C-alpha cells in the first residue's frame, strides 16, 4: 500500500511549520545535482565566448578578424548578422551586440564559438575593434545635470513622486513648496545626505547556458531564476512563435537577483552562436567576466529633510533619491519604484514628498539584487532617524518605537495597514535577545585598542509585486493527478537555493492530506510549466505558494468526490478518475485580494497587499588604531507571517543578513575610468565564515490572512535591508563616528574621525 | 602521460598532459562532476578535494602532482544507497541552500573532523574559512558540522 493511501485516509500532523529534509538535499550533498556546467557534453558541442569593449564609451567603427588567425573552425556573430538587435526587458533599447556605439565597458561586440576552448580564447584576442573613444559620463549627478546626453533626451530612465498630506498637490512645484513649508514649521528640522554603492551578487555558480536548435525551435537550458523572462527575450530576438522557444532551468547555484534579467542576454548570445553554427553551444562565464559584465545593485544618493516635534513625533519628510541605472534601462524603473516605496521607512508621517529619479551612466547596466532598491533608501532613512535621535538626545530605538507604523496607520502612499503588522514584537524581541538597552545604557566598552558598540535598525519590506503588478502578471500554477494517487506541481517558480520545491511540496501535501513523497515538482521548463511570474520580489511562497495550495486542494477535492461517488480508498478513486478523464489537472490563476487598490498614475494606495517586518541588532568591535570593524554578534527578529519551514526561513534571514553585512563593511566595486579594478574573488571581498558573526534569529508570526499555510508572507528580500544601518549605528556607539556613506571602510571612517576632531 | 591515483578508494589511471588541472581531470575524464568550479583561482573553495587527506583547491593542483596519491571528492563521502552522516547533517540542519559550495564545504569539514573530532565553533569557522558560501550566512553550516561531530562521537568515532 502506498503512503498516499495511508496518509490520505488518516489524519497526520501537518508538514507546514516543520523542518522536513529539503527534497533536493540528497542530490546536493552527494554532488549528483546537475548544474549547467555538469550537464553532459552534447555531440558536436561548441563553447561560446564574448568579445567585449575595453572602453566605457566609443564609436565602434569596425571589427576586424586577424587574417593571420585560422578562423576555419570558429563561428563568428556580429551585430550585422542580427535581424533583431534588441534585448527585450521592460524596454528593448539594449542591443544584443553593440552595432556602432559603445555605451559601457565590457559591452558585448561580437560572439565566437569553437570546439576547442583554448583556441577560442586565442580567437577572442584575434578580434580587433576599431574604436573612437568618447568622454564617458560616469557620475549620476553629472548625468542628471546633462553635461552630455547619453540616453534618450535627458538621460532619465525614470521618475516617480510620492506625496502625502499637505504635499499632496498635483503641481510638483506647489507640492515641493508645501513640503518645505510643512518642514519649516516643525520644532526640529534635520537634514542629511546618504549614499550607497554598487554590490555584486556573487552567486558562487557563474552565469551559464546551453543553447541548441532543432525542428521544434530553440532550446535553452541554464542557470536562471525566471524561465519566462528568457522565453520572452528569445521570442523577441528571433521573432519566433511561443511554442518554438523552450527554456529550462538547470539546478541553479544562487541568484539573488543576478539571474533575474541577465540570463536573457547570455541566452540570446548562445542561441545566436548555435543558430549560426548549427551546433549546440555552451557558454559559461568565468568569474572575472561575470563580475565585470553582469548587473549589480544600483548606487543611490538620498537627500533627506525631516521635521518633528520636540517630543520626537515625526511630522514631515522630504526625500530626493537619485539612482544610477547604468547604460541601459533593464529593470531600473522597478528598482527605483521599490526604493521610493520604502524610503519613508516603517514610520508614520503626516506630510511626505519623495522624488525619485534614475539616470543613465556609461557603466554596465545595474539590475536586480535582493532588496531591489529598498536597502539603499532604508539605509538612508534609518541613518537619518539616528541623526534625529542625536539631535533630540534620545536613544534611536526609543525614537523609532515611538513612531513605528501600527495596524490602522497610513503609509506614505496612503495605504491603511489592515493587519499582520508584527513590527512591535520584532523590536521587543530583538532588543531583548541582544540586551540592547543594557549595553546601550553605559558608555561604549573600550579595552586596549578595541571599542565595543551595539546598534539596531527596524524596517519593513513589501511582499509580492508592487501595486497592480500581480494583477497584470496573473501568475498561474498547474497541479496534475498522477497514477497511484500522486500529485505533480508545475510552476515557473524556480528553486535557486531558497527551498521552493520543498516548501511547495509542504503546502501541497497539507492542502490535500497527502505525504511529501507523493508530491512531485516538475523541472521548470516553459515547454510544460505555466507562467507563474518571475522568481523575485519576495513573492514565491506568498503569491505562488497560495496558488499551489488552491490547485492542490482542487485536485484532491475531485478525487474525494470520486471516492464518495464510487467508493474505494484515495488511490483507487484517483486511478479510476484518471482512467475515466485521462487528464486531471487544476490550472489556477492568482487572484489579488479584492480590497487591494492601487493607482499607477498618482502612486497612491495599497503598494503591497502586506509587508514583512524586522528588527536587526549588530554588536561590533572597532579597532581604534586601524578602524577595522568586526561584527561579533547579530540578532534579528523577523515577522514572516507564518514560517512554512522554520530552518529554511531562518536560512534566508541569516544569508540575507550576511549579504547586508558584506555590503556594509567590505564589498566595494572599485572603478577607474569606467572600468572595474577588482573583478576577482581575491579583491572583491565577500564575508567568509570567520568574518560572519554568530546569528540569532527569532521568527515572529503575525499571519497574513491571504497567505498560504496559515498566513505566510514574503521573506526573501527583507533581511538585506537592515544590516547596514544596524552596523553603522553600532560603529557610532563604539566610536562616535557617524557614517552617512557606504561601505564603512577603515579609510572612510578615518576620514570622518579626522574631520570631526579637526 | 599516464597517471595512477587512488580516487575515492579505488585505483584509477588517466592519460593526460601532466599540467591539466586536477579539477578538469575530475570533472572530465574521471567522470566526477560533483567537484565545482566557482572562480578558478583558489579563492572560493568550491573545488576543494582531499589530497592524501589534506584539503586542497583542485583548480590549483595539476593532475601530474597526483601520481601515486589519494584523492577524495564529495562522491567519496556517501555511497549510492545512503548519505554519509556529515552529508545528512547538512540536509537536516540547513547547511546546504543552492548547493554549489556544498561539495567543497563537506570536504573541508571532513578533513576537520578527521583531525579534530570535537571542534569548537571557532575551529569549525577556521576550517571552512577557505570555502565561500553566499546563501547561508554560515551559521547553519557551522551547526551542521557541530551536529555531525556529536553524532560521530556518539557512534564511537565511526564515520
Interface residues (C-beta under 8 A of the other chain):
Chain A: X19 X21 X22 X24 X25 X26 X27 X28 X29 X30 X31 X32 X33 X34 X35 X37 X38 X201 X202 X203 X204 X205 X206 X251 X252 X253 X254 X256 X286 X287 X496 X497 X498 X499 X647 X648 X650 X651 X654 X655 X656 X657 X658 X659 X680 X681 X682 X686 X687 X688 X689 X690 X692 X694 X695
Chain B: X27 X32 X33 X34 X35 X36 X37 X38 X39 X40 X41 X43 X44 X46 X73 X74 X75 X77 X78 X83 X87 X88 X90 X91 X92 X93 X94 X96 X97 X98 X99 X100 X101 X102 X103 X106 X121 X124 X125 X126 X128 X129 X130 X131 X132 X133 X134 X135 X136 X137 X138 X139 X140 X141 X142
